Amino acid sequence: MKIQREFSQNAKAYNQVNVIQKRVLEELIVRIDEKPAHILDIGCGRGGVYQAIDWELSHFVGMDFAQGMIALHPKGKNITLLMKDFNEESSFETLSNYRFDRIISSSALQWAKDLDATLGNIARLGAPVSLSVFTSNTFKTLYETAGLPPLLRSREEVIALLQKYFDADIELLQYTLAFPSVREMFRYMKKSGVGAGRNVLGYKEMKRLIESYPLDHLEYEIVLIHERTGSKRPEKSTML
Ligand SMILES: C[S@@+](CC[C@H](N)C(=O)[O-])C[C@H]1O[C@@H](n2cnc3c(N)ncnc32)[C@H](O)[C@@H]1O
């Protein structure tokens, strides 16, 4: 609920602050060469994926649980927007009524409560996937400096779960984003939606963190999976 509220509240600012997410989704889209006409975008936000697609679509289904994001997504005759939660089984029952040529999800699935279950539900929709998932190496030094445990799943866990359900090459994207000052870095982070729901530090601890953060940049790590059409999935991915 907290994450949902944070994404909704930050929806307006999101476009100016999602530098890394934009790069990530470009990396996803550039690998899709079969021009799929029926697309599902899970965690569609305000339409980054839709806007990056440069081929003709018959039908685009965007799903996101943040009303503020859905409100800002492009609308159109061939666009269906569903305000639904990918943690809920019932959302996938709705999605199973549609036909998809490809399922895309960029920079969203790291927020899955149970990534194993959500990936299983995605796999059962039956279309090839292009997914990007942030790992715990995102903001690694920041969390270490603050003495906080990592917020996200480790690279190894994300990769193992993706390999459980999909047959595809897995790539690792690593980025750094530099800032003129640590204070500006924190301002950016608050709006970027990657630290969603985590305001755990008090004023004093925050001040100490800002003073002792040893880098002039933030670190990001993303696992990317692009499944080719017709790839043969591991057997257990089709089991219920
Ligand atoms: C970092 S944004 C990425 C948006 C878009 N995919 C992009 O790359 O520009 C993550 C999106 O995932 C959505 N999201 C997070 N958890 C979700 C959930 N459980 N169900 C549906 N959407 C979710 C958020 O509301 C947000 O719009």
The ligand as an ORCA input file, in Angstrom:
! r2SCAN-3c Opt
* xyz 0 1
  C       9.982      2.533    -11.808
  S       8.353      2.572    -12.491
  C       8.606      1.981    -14.154
  C       7.523      2.433    -15.109
  C       7.716      2.015    -16.571
  N       7.689      0.571    -16.717
  C       8.998      2.588    -17.109
  O       9.958      1.820    -17.325
  O       9.045      3.799    -17.339
  C       7.617      1.162    -11.685
  C       6.126      1.047    -11.919
  O       5.694     -0.194    -11.369
  C       4.442      0.014    -10.750
  N       4.248     -1.041     -9.747
  C       5.006     -1.297     -8.637
  N       4.482     -2.331     -7.951
  C       3.373     -2.740     -8.645
  C       2.408     -3.769     -8.440
  N       2.459     -4.555     -7.367
  N       1.415     -3.920     -9.349
  C       1.327     -3.107    -10.434
  N       2.212     -2.102    -10.682
  C       3.224     -1.927     -9.798
  C       4.555      1.403    -10.136
  O       3.293      1.969     -9.857
  C       5.322      2.150    -11.232
  O       4.472      2.764    -12.152
*
